[in-house]
């Protein structure tokens, strides 16, 4: 699909959204770049016209023996961000198809099974088209964004597909948008209107337009060196790592306690349902991944302090971590 036709689709989509009176989600006020009249839409289209070619050039197809996904090149030497479920495991081999049609060998590096963030490296030395990563600010509910990807795999007659929408909500390392995604988009980039990568497509749902979830770019930034070093952050810890005995859920204001073992370390600490965990052993907690890493950085039997918010109060609770196994204690 040519850039001009993509931009025409973008303009139509924006016009329909504007005329339908679509409301900004209640989580926060819209950013200033939210169009309010036709001239704003034209200005937005002009901005997209400038950044779209570079964003398209950085969006790639990752082909493996059992299927394909999408990704985005984020450095001139060929680092690619994708979803962990696309990367699968360190050392997995891929054929990466660049925007110009070239095929380059690549292999997966590190990843986080918790946030679904993964990294791949192109193996052929060279200088590649890439998209910049947003590091200076966090996304906001209500801001406009656009998604690129290769749903269904490579289609040379169609090329990369553009969808435009808005950020619906944010919770921890998860961004939710109403950009309509399809299988094969997994691992592709979500961009801000200035052409910076703000998230990577993760969970794609077909039941509702606004049920698409992306990995916030901050999950990549804070684990960058881990991923380059082929480290895997697993969904569950090992027997040599501390065990708290609590299940949490990400919320816009942090990680809340939704279930815990009353006889385990969490229960003995005095945690209650609904508590917001702010820090563990002095390590700040902002989402599921940082929560798990903070617990796992301590050994079984180690005394720790939990900093939590309970309604309007900030509390410090002390407990001793248990061990992970058939019957954690």
C-alpha positions in Angstrom: 0.0 0.0 0.0 1.4 3.4 -1.0 2.0 6.1 1.6 -0.5 8.4 -0.1 -3.3 5.9 0.3 -2.3 5.2 3.9 -2.5 8.9 4.6 -5.9 9.1 3.0 -7.1 6.3 5.2 -5.6 8.1 8.2 -7.4 11.3 7.3 -10.7 9.5 6.9 -10.4 7.7 10.2 -9.6 10.9 12.0 -12.5 12.8 10.4 -14.9 10.0 11.4 -13.7 10.0 14.9 -13.9 13.7 15.2 -17.4 14.0 13.7 -18.7 11.1 15.7 -18.0 13.0 18.9 -15.8 10.2 20.3 -15.0 11.0 23.9 -11.6 11.0 25.4 -11.2 8.2 28.1 -11.8 9.5 31.6 -8.3 8.4 32.9 -6.8 11.8 32.0 -7.3 14.9 29.9 -6.3 14.7 26.2 -2.9 15.9 25.1 -2.7 19.2 23.2 -2.2 17.4 19.9 -5.8 16.1 20.0 -7.5 17.5 16.9 -10.6 19.7 17.5 -11.4 20.9 14.0 -10.6 20.2 10.4 -7.5 22.4 10.3 -6.1 20.4 13.2 -6.7 17.2 11.2 -4.9 18.6 8.3 -2.0 19.6 10.5 -1.9 16.1 12.0 -1.9 14.6 8.6 1.0 16.8 7.6 2.9 15.6 10.7 2.2 12.0 9.9 3.4 12.6 6.3 6.8 13.6 7.6 7.4 10.8 10.1 5.6 7.9 8.4 8.4 7.0 5.8 11.0 6.5 8.5 8.7 4.6 10.7 7.7 2.3 7.9 11.4 1.8 7.0 12.1 0.6 10.5 9.2 -1.9 10.8 10.1 -5.4 9.8 8.8 -9.0 9.5 10.3 -11.7 11.7 10.0 -15.1 10.0 10.7 -18.4 11.9 9.9 -22.0 11.0 6.6 -22.0 12.8 5.2 -18.6 11.8 5.9 -14.9 11.6 5.5 -11.7 13.7 6.5 -8.1 13.5 9.2 -6.0 15.0 10.9 -2.6 14.8 14.6 -1.7 14.4 15.6 0.8 17.0 19.4 1.2 16.5 21.6 1.7 13.4 23.5 -1.6 14.1 20.3 -3.7 14.0 18.7 -4.1 17.4 15.0 -5.0 17.1 12.3 -4.8 19.7 9.5 -7.3 19.5 7.2 -9.3 21.8 8.7 -12.0 24.0 6.2 -14.5 22.6 7.6 -13.8 19.2 11.3 -13.9 20.3 10.4 -17.1 22.2 13.9 -17.9 23.6 17.5 -16.6 23.4 19.2 -17.9 20.2 16.1 -18.5 18.2 16.9 -17.9 14.5 14.9 -15.6 12.2 14.8 -14.3 8.7 14.1 -10.6 9.1 12.5 -9.0 6.0 13.3 -5.3 5.8 11.1 -2.7 4.3 13.2 -2.7 1.1 12.6 -6.5 0.7 16.0 -7.6 1.8 16.2 -10.7 4.0 18.8 -10.6 6.9 19.6 -13.4 9.4 18.9 -12.6 13.0 18.7 -14.2 16.4 16.7 -13.5 19.6 18.5 -12.1 22.6 16.9 -11.6 26.1 13.3 -11.1 27.1 10.8 -10.7 29.9 8.1 -13.3 30.2 6.3 -11.1 32.7 5.9 -8.0 30.5 6.2 -9.8 27.1 9.1 -7.6 26.0 11.7 -9.2 23.7 14.8 -8.2 21.8 16.4 -9.5 18.5 19.7 -8.7 16.8 20.4 -8.6 13.1 23.5 -10.7 12.5 24.7 -9.0 9.3 26.9 -6.0 10.0 25.7 -2.8 8.5 23.8 0.4 9.1 20.0 0.0 9.2 17.0 2.3 9.1 15.7 2.6 12.6 13.1 4.4 14.7 13.9 6.4 17.8 12.7 5.1 21.2 10.7 7.5 23.5 12.7 7.8 26.7 11.9 11.3 27.9 8.2 10.9 28.8 5.4 8.4 29.5 2.4 8.0 27.3 -0.9 9.5 28.4 -4.4 8.3 28.2 -6.2 10.1 25.4 -3.1 10.9 23.3 -3.2 10.0 19.6 -0.9 7.2 18.4 -0.5 4.9 15.4 0.4 1.3 15.0 2.4 -0.4 12.2 2.8 -4.1 11.5 2.5 -7.0 9.1 -0.8 -8.8 10.0 -0.9 -12.2 8.4 2.8 -12.0 7.5 4.5 -10.4 4.6 2.3 -9.1 1.7 4.5 -7.4 -0.9 1.6 -5.9 -2.7 0.2 -4.4 0.5 3.3 -3.6 2.6 3.2 -2.5 6.2 -0.3 -1.6 7.5 -1.1 1.6 9.4 -3.8 1.9 12.0 -4.3 5.1 13.9 -6.1 5.5 17.3 -5.6 6.7 20.9 -4.1 5.4 24.1 -7.1 4.2 26.1 -5.4 3.5 29.4 -2.1 2.6 31.1 -1.3 0.2 33.9 2.2 -0.5 34.9 4.1 -1.7 31.8 0.9 -2.2 29.8 -0.6 0.2 27.3 -4.1 -0.3 26.0 -5.1 1.3 22.7 -8.0 1.3 20.2 -5.7 0.7 17.2 -7.3 -2.3 15.5 -4.7 -5.1 15.4 -4.7 -8.6 13.8 -2.6 -11.8 14.3 0.9 -11.2 12.8 1.0 -7.6 14.2 2.5 -9.1 17.5 5.8 -7.5 18.1 5.2 -4.5 15.9 5.6 -0.9 17.1 3.1 1.6 18.5 4.3 5.2 17.7 3.6 8.6 19.2 2.6 11.2 16.6 6.2 12.5 16.5 7.4 9.1 15.2 8.9 7.6 18.4 8.3 4.1 19.6 6.2 4.2 22.7 5.1 0.5 23.0 5.2 -2.9 21.3 2.1 -4.9 20.3 1.6 -7.8 22.7 -2.0 -9.1 23.3 -4.3 -8.9 20.3 -8.1 -9.4 20.8 -10.7 -9.5 18.1 -13.8 -9.2 20.3 -13.5 -5.5 20.9 -11.8 -2.7 19.0 -10.2 -1.2 22.2 -9.0 -4.6 23.6 -5.5 -4.4 22.2 -2.5 -4.3 24.6 1.0 -3.3 24.1 4.2 -3.5 26.2 5.2 0.0 27.4 8.6 1.1 26.1 9.8 1.6 29.7 9.8 -2.2 30.1 12.5 -2.3 27.4 14.5 0.7 28.6 14.9 -0.5 32.1 16.0 -4.0 31.0 18.0 -2.9 28.0 21.3 -4.3 29.2 19.7 -7.5 30.5 18.1 -8.2 27.1 21.3 -7.4 25.2 23.1 -9.9 27.5 20.5 -12.6 26.6 19.0 -12.7 30.0 15.4 -14.1 30.4 13.2 -12.7 33.2 10.9 -15.7 33.8 7.3 -15.6 34.7 8.0 -17.6 37.9 11.0 -17.5 40.2 13.4 -20.3 41.1 13.8 -22.2 44.4 16.9 -20.0 45.2 14.8 -16.8 45.1 12.6 -15.4 47.7 8.9 -16.1 47.8 6.2 -13.7 49.2 3.1 -15.7 48.5 0.9 -12.9 47.0 -0.9 -12.3 43.7 -1.0 -8.7 42.4 -2.6 -6.8 39.6 -1.3 -3.7 37.8 -3.3 -0.5 38.3 -2.6 3.0 37.0 -1.3 4.0 40.5 0.8 0.9 41.0 0.5 -2.8 42.0 -2.4 -3.8 44.2 -2.8 -7.0 46.3 -5.6 -9.1 45.0 -4.9 -12.4 46.8 -2.4 -13.8 49.3 -1.6 -16.7 51.5 -2.7 -15.8 55.0 -0.2 -18.3 56.5 2.7 -17.3 54.2 5.1 -14.4 54.3 2.6 -11.9 52.9 0.0 -12.8 55.5 2.5 -12.7 58.3 3.5 -9.2 57.1 0.0 -8.0 57.6 -0.9 -7.3 54.0 -4.5 -6.7 53.1 -6.5 -7.0 49.9 -6.3 -3.7 48.1 -3.0 -2.6 49.5 -0.8 -0.8 46.9 2.8 -2.1 47.1 5.2 0.8 46.7 8.6 -0.8 47.5 10.1 -4.1 48.5 13.4 -4.0 50.4 14.0 -0.5 49.3 13.4 -1.2 45.6 10.6 0.8 44.0 7.7 -1.1 42.6 5.7 0.3 39.7 4.3 -2.8 37.9 4.2 -6.6 37.9 7.7 -6.9 36.5 9.4 -4.6 39.0 7.4 -6.3 41.8 8.7 -9.8 40.8 12.2 -8.6 40.3 12.3 -7.0 43.7 11.1 -10.1 45.4 13.5 -12.4 43.5 16.5 -10.2 44.3 16.3 -11.5 47.9 17.0 -15.0 49.1 14.6 -17.3 51.1 14.8 -16.6 54.8 15.8 -13.0 54.2 14.1 -10.3 56.3 12.5 -7.5 54.1 10.4 -4.4 54.6 7.4 -3.8 52.4 6.3 -0.2 51.9 2.6 -0.1 51.1 -0.2 2.5 50.7 -3.5 1.5 52.5 -6.1 4.1 51.7 -4.5 7.4 52.7 -1.7 5.9 54.9 1.8 4.8 54.0 2.9 1.7 56.0 6.0 -0.3 56.5 5.5 -4.0 57.0 8.2 -6.5 57.9 8.3 -10.2 57.0 10.7 -13.0 56.2 10.7 -14.4 52.7 9.8 -18.0 52.2 11.2 -20.5 49.6 9.6 -21.4 46.3 8.8 -25.1 45.9 6.0 -27.6 46.2 5.0 -26.2 49.6 6.5 -22.6 49.9 6.9 -21.4 53.5 
